[in-house]
Amino acid sequence: MRISSQQQYDRYTGDIRRAQLRYFEAQAEITTGKRQDLLKNDPAAASTVIRTSSLKTATTQYDKNLRAAKDYIGNSETALQETNGLMKKAYELAMRGANTSTDQNARDAMAVEVDQLQKRLAELGNARGASGQYLFAGQDNETAPFTQTPPTLTFGGDNNAVRVEVGPNNAATVNTQGSSQFTDAYARLETLKNSLRGGNLSAMSGQDIPALQNSMNSFRVSIGEAGSRMALVKEYESQNQRRIDEFTTRIADAEEVDIAEAMVRYQQAETAYTAAMQVAGQGFKLSLMDFIR
């Protein structure tokens, strides 16, 4: 059966295209270090890459959640530590005020100082995180939880836990439920202020000092709980980073090429491409001579 010049041309160009494709793929593998057209050449490896990439993406999101959790807990812990410092200052004032050697003018000055401590306490109760959320408002954290209306501090948030997803089926609590702590502390400062202004030494010794100690103990407990939450979040963060590293390695193992083998394939593909071009060139010359004859 006679083969037409068009059939020969189609066969030569087809051989060239296939050789060229293999050549470009081999060249790309050396350039990128990754296997080309993985879905066609190695479906099992492609499936591994798709599945592992999905797991890596999810774990990376958990890692972002953990960074947000660290911010929430860290800012809360800082505010609680300062609040505890305020109550310690008030305790020291109460101790001095209850001393019989302290005159009333000094106690009046201490009462003014306690008034400033109350204002700062209200500000710390309305402390915010990096995203602008109110740290001690519970889940209703877009509105300031505390309102200072002397002689009281009013709480308007909620006591619900703020939880952050840190892993599959795993959520961590990041907030401190400080409503009663702050309002109680404010009330105890108000009582101390009145005792100082009234020169009531027995009230300071028998009531104010123990009450302030209770507030300090309460804030210290919350600070410890925040520290424990931070340690747990950091552990989750370490675990997630290990998972991300494992997923990255697994993806690389499936995608990356052996450079030595890739060089051999590249040389073979280059040789095949050159040969296809030469064969086609010779074939086209023969076809032209046939046409001339």
Summary of the structure (lengths in Angstrom):
residues: 293
radius of gyration: 37.5
end to end distance: 19.8
largest distance: 131.8
contacts: 893
relative contact order: 0.17
helix: 74%
strand: 7%
